Amino acid sequence: MMDAAAAQGAAKTDESALAQPVTAARRIDTLDFIRGLAVMGILGANIIAFGQPMDAYMYPAAFRTDPGDPGGWLWIAQFVAVDGKMRGLFTLLFGAGMYLFMEKAWARGATRALQAWRLLILAGFGLIHFFFIWPGDILFYYAMFGLVALACVRWSVKAQLGVGLAGYMLGVVFYLSLTFPWLVADTPFGDTMPEERASYIAEMQATLARGEIPSTAIASGDYGGLVAHRLTEQWSDPLFGALLFGFETLPLMLIGMALYRLGFFNGAIDRRKLLRWGWIGVMAGALAHLGIALVVRSGGFTYFGTLAGFIAWSPLPRLWMVLGLAALLVAYAPGATGWLGDRVRAAGRAAFTNYLGTSLMMMLVFHGWALGLFGQLNRPQLYLVTVLGWIAMLAWSKPWLDRYHYGPLEWLWRCLTYRTVFPLRK
C-alpha cells in the first residue's frame, strides 16, 4: 500500500510538470519503436561474436579467417555507430519499462514483490541463454541490477536522474583506470616495466587460448562438450559480466526511469529541443568515438588497444550518443507510420522473443551440427547474415502479433510472472 500511495503522489507531481497533454498510446508506441530498432541493432553488434570467436568482437586478429576489412574501416564504422549504443538504448528502455510495469502493478494493488519475481524469472531465462545457447547474454545482469533499481523505484525523479548520472560518471572513472594494461603492453611506458609487460602478454595469450576451447566445440558441432565447458569452466562469467557492466547498467536503468517519468517518451518535451540536443549528442559522441578508433587503428588494432577503446575510453561519449539517439528516435517515432515503421514496432513488442530467437537462429547458421559456418565468414559476409536476421524479425513479428496478443516468450514470461495461463490467440 505504501508503494501505491507513493505512485499516486509521484503521478500527480509528474502530471503537473508536463508541458503538454500526452497519451499512453503514444508512449507505448514510441517505446516499441525504439525497442524494435535496438533489438535489431543488438544483432548487428553481436554478429561478429556469433560467427567468430568471442574475442573477435573487439580484437580483429582473433578471426579464424581473413576479416575482409582492409584498413579496419568496417571495424571503425561498427565501433562508432553501433557497439555499446544499442545495449545502452535497450538499458534505458529496460528502466523505463520497469517503471511502466510498476505503474500498472500499483493500479491493481500489487507491490514491488511482483516485479522482483518477474526479474528472477528473467534471470532464469538469462542463465539458460548463457549456458545452452550463447554466452553473450545480457538478461542475467539486467535482472540482477533490475532488482537493485527496483529498490530505487520510489525515489523522486530528481534523485533517480542525479544518482544515475553520478553513478555513470563514477563508472567512467573506473573504466578509464583500465587503460593501464594498454600503457604497459603497447606504449613506450611499458619499456620500464618489462615484467609487467610480460605478465600482460601472458594473460592475453591465456585468454585467447581459453577462448579457443568453446570455439573449437562450436565449429566441430560438439554441443554436449560446449555446454559442459560452460557449466564447468565458464560458470562465473555471468557474474563477471554483471560486475564489469554494472557501472553502465544500473545508472542507465535509473536514468531510463527518470526520463519516463519526465514524459520523455510520450511527447512532453518540445520536439525542437529533442532534435537539437539529440543531434548534438550523436555528433559529439560519434566524433569522440572516431578519434578513439583512429588511435586504436594507429596502434595496429592490438589486443589491449582494442580492449581499451571498447571498455576504457568510450563510456563517456557513449552516454552522449545513447541519450542523443534516444532523443532523436522519440522525435522521429511519431512520423514513422508506414509499413516499415509498423513492422519495427512489432519487432519491439516481441523484443524478448526476437533477442533470444536470433541467438537460436545464429546457432543454426554457425554451429557445426547445423550449417557449420562458424569461423568461415568475414566481416562483410557476417553483416549480410545480420541483414537476413533483420528481415526475419520484420517478417514474422507483425503477422504473429496481428493474430496473437503477445510474442511467444513474452506470453510465457507473463504467464510465469502471474502464475496463470493467459489466452494467446486474439
ZIHU-V858216 format. One record per pair of residues at least 6 apart in sequence whose ideal C-beta (glycine too) atoms are under 7 Angstrom apart, sorted by the first residue. I is the first residue (numbers start at 0). GAP is how many residues later the second one is. D is the distance in Angstrom with one decimal. If there is no record, write none. Layout:
# ZIHU-V858216
i = [I,I]
gap = [GAP,GAP]
d = [D,D]
This chain:
# ZIHU-V858216
i = [2,2,2,2,3,3,5,6,6,6,9,13,17,17,18,18,19,19,21,21,21,21,22,25,25,25,26,26,28,28,29,29,29,29,30,30,30,31,31,31,32,32,32,32,32,32,32,33,33,33,33,33,33,34,34,34,35,35,35,35,35,36,36,37,37,37,37,38,38,38,38,38,39,39,39,40,40,41,41,41,41,42,42,42,43,43,44,44,44,45,46,46,46,46,47,47,47,48,48,48,49,49,50,50,50,50,50,50,51,51,51,51,52,52,52,52,53,53,54,54,54,55,55,57,57,57,58,58,59,59,59,59,59,61,63,64,64,64,65,66,66,67,67,67,68,68,71,71,73,74,75,75,78,78,78,79,79,79,79,82,83,83,84,84,84,84,86,87,87,87,88,88,88,90,90,90,90,91,91,91,91,91,91,92,93,93,93,93,94,94,94,94,94,94,94,95,95,95,95,95,97,97,97,97,97,97,97,98,98,98,98,99,100,101,101,101,104,104,111,111,114,115,115,116,117,118,118,118,119,120,120,120,121,121,121,122,122,122,124,125,125,125,125,126,126,128,128,128,128,129,129,129,130,130,130,131,132,132,132,133,134,134,134,136,139,139,140,140,140,140,140,141,143,144,144,144,144,145,147,148,148,148,151,151,152,156,156,156,159,159,159,160,160,162,163,163,163,163,164,166,166,166,167,167,167,167,169,170,170,170,170,171,171,173,174,174,174,175,177,177,177,178,178,180,180,181,181,181,182,182,183,183,183,183,183,184,184,184,184,185,185,185,185,189,189,199,203,212,213,213,214,216,216,216,217,217,217,217,217,218,218,218,219,220,220,220,220,222,222,247,258,261,262,263,264,270,273,273,273,274,274,276,277,277,277,277,278,278,279,280,280,280,280,280,281,281,281,281,283,284,284,284,284,284,285,287,288,288,291,291,291,292,295,295,295,298,341,342,342,342,345,345,345,346,346,346,346,348,348,349,349,349,349,349,351,351,351,351,352,352,352,352,353,353,355,357,360,360,362,363,363,364,364,364,365,365,366,367,376,399,402,402,403,403,403,404,404,404,405,405,410,410,413,414,414]
gap = [103,108,109,151,102,105,148,95,96,99,251,247,245,250,249,251,247,248,241,244,245,246,243,240,241,308,238,239,304,316,235,236,300,303,62,65,234,313,316,317,296,300,303,308,311,312,315,55,59,292,295,299,314,58,313,316,308,309,311,312,315,292,307,48,51,52,55,308,309,312,315,316,307,350,353,41,45,44,45,48,313,315,343,346,38,342,37,38,41,90,335,336,338,339,8,9,334,7,8,87,312,316,315,322,323,326,331,334,10,11,12,323,9,11,158,162,81,157,7,153,156,6,7,248,249,252,244,247,7,9,12,15,241,146,311,310,311,313,312,311,312,310,311,312,6,310,225,229,305,226,217,221,210,214,230,206,209,210,213,227,230,234,233,236,237,240,51,164,230,234,233,236,237,158,161,162,165,160,163,164,167,230,234,163,48,52,159,162,54,157,158,159,160,161,162,160,161,163,164,169,17,48,51,52,55,155,159,54,158,161,162,160,14,10,13,51,9,10,38,41,35,31,34,300,299,24,27,28,23,292,295,296,17,20,21,17,20,21,14,11,13,14,17,13,111,8,10,227,230,7,10,108,96,99,100,95,226,227,230,225,95,99,102,101,98,102,97,100,101,104,108,107,98,101,104,105,108,107,102,101,104,105,8,102,104,101,104,105,94,97,98,94,97,91,87,90,91,94,90,80,83,84,80,83,84,151,77,76,77,80,144,143,144,73,136,137,140,136,130,133,134,129,133,19,123,122,123,126,6,7,6,9,12,13,16,12,15,16,119,113,116,118,119,6,7,104,99,16,12,15,160,8,9,12,8,148,149,150,156,149,155,156,148,146,147,148,151,144,146,67,6,6,6,66,65,60,53,56,57,53,56,50,46,49,50,53,45,49,44,39,40,42,43,46,39,42,43,46,36,32,33,35,36,39,35,29,25,28,17,21,22,16,9,10,13,6,56,51,54,55,51,52,55,7,46,47,50,52,58,47,50,51,57,60,55,57,58,61,54,55,56,57,39,43,53,31,28,31,7,6,7,6,8,20,7,8,7,6,8,7,22,23,20,21,22,18,19,21,8,18,11,13,8,6,7]
d = [5.9,5.0,5.9,6.7,4.7,6.6,4.6,6.9,6.4,4.0,6.8,5.1,4.9,4.4,5.7,7.0,6.7,6.4,5.8,4.1,5.1,5.4,6.9,5.2,5.6,7.0,5.2,3.6,6.9,6.6,5.0,6.7,5.7,4.5,6.2,6.5,5.7,4.4,3.8,5.1,6.8,4.3,6.2,6.8,5.9,5.1,6.1,6.3,6.1,6.8,4.7,6.8,7.0,5.3,3.5,4.8,4.0,5.7,3.9,3.1,6.8,6.7,6.1,5.1,4.3,4.6,6.7,6.3,6.8,4.5,5.0,5.5,6.6,5.2,6.2,6.0,3.3,4.7,6.6,6.5,6.8,5.1,5.7,5.1,5.3,5.0,5.0,5.4,5.5,5.8,4.8,6.9,6.2,4.7,5.5,5.1,6.1,6.9,4.2,5.4,4.2,6.0,5.4,6.7,6.3,5.2,4.8,6.7,6.9,5.3,6.2,6.0,5.0,6.7,5.2,4.4,6.8,5.7,4.0,6.0,5.0,4.0,5.1,4.4,6.0,5.0,5.2,5.0,5.0,6.9,6.6,5.9,5.2,6.6,3.3,6.3,6.1,5.8,6.0,5.6,5.1,3.0,5.2,5.3,5.8,4.8,5.3,5.6,5.1,6.9,4.2,6.6,6.3,5.0,6.8,5.5,4.4,5.4,6.1,6.8,6.4,4.9,6.5,5.3,5.8,6.2,6.7,6.0,6.1,3.5,5.9,6.1,6.2,5.7,4.0,6.0,6.8,5.5,6.4,3.9,6.9,6.7,5.9,6.3,5.8,6.9,5.9,6.5,6.3,6.6,3.5,6.3,6.7,2.7,4.5,4.4,6.5,6.6,3.8,6.2,6.7,6.3,6.4,6.9,6.9,7.0,6.6,6.5,4.6,5.1,6.4,6.6,6.0,6.9,5.9,5.7,5.3,6.5,5.6,6.6,5.6,6.2,6.1,6.4,4.5,4.6,4.6,5.4,6.8,6.3,5.0,6.3,5.6,6.7,4.2,5.4,3.7,6.6,5.5,5.0,3.2,3.2,6.0,5.8,6.7,4.3,6.0,6.1,6.5,4.2,6.4,5.5,6.3,4.9,6.0,6.1,4.8,6.3,6.4,4.4,6.4,6.4,6.3,6.9,4.6,6.8,6.9,5.7,3.5,6.2,6.1,6.8,5.2,6.2,4.7,4.5,6.3,6.7,5.8,6.2,4.3,6.0,6.2,6.1,6.8,5.0,4.8,6.0,4.7,5.1,4.1,6.2,3.8,5.8,4.4,3.4,3.9,6.4,6.7,6.8,6.3,3.8,6.9,3.8,7.0,6.0,6.4,2.5,5.8,6.7,6.2,5.0,4.9,5.6,5.7,5.2,5.0,5.7,6.9,5.7,4.4,5.5,4.6,5.1,5.1,4.3,5.8,4.1,4.7,6.6,4.0,5.6,5.1,5.3,5.7,5.7,4.6,6.3,4.5,5.7,5.2,5.4,5.6,7.0,4.3,6.9,4.9,5.9,5.8,5.6,6.9,4.8,3.9,6.5,6.2,6.7,5.6,6.5,4.9,5.3,4.7,5.5,4.9,6.1,2.9,3.7,6.8,6.9,5.9,6.5,6.9,6.8,6.5,6.4,6.0,5.2,4.4,5.8,4.1,6.9,5.1,5.7,4.7,3.3,3.8,6.4,6.9,6.9,6.8,4.4,6.2,5.3,2.4,6.8,5.6,3.9,6.0,6.6,5.3,4.2,6.6,3.7,3.3,6.3,6.5,3.5,6.2,5.5,5.1,4.9,5.9,6.6,4.8,5.8,4.3,4.3,6.2,4.3,6.6,5.0,3.9,3.9,5.1,5.7,4.7,6.0,4.5,5.9,6.7,4.8,6.9,6.5,3.1,6.3,6.4,4.8,5.3,6.5,3.8,5.3,4.3,6.2,5.1,6.8,6.1,5.4,6.4,6.8,6.6,4.5,6.4,5.3,5.7,6.3,5.2,4.0,6.5,6.7,6.9,6.8,6.6,6.1,5.2,5.7,6.3,6.9,6.1,6.0,6.4,6.7,6.7,5.2,5.9,5.5,5.8]
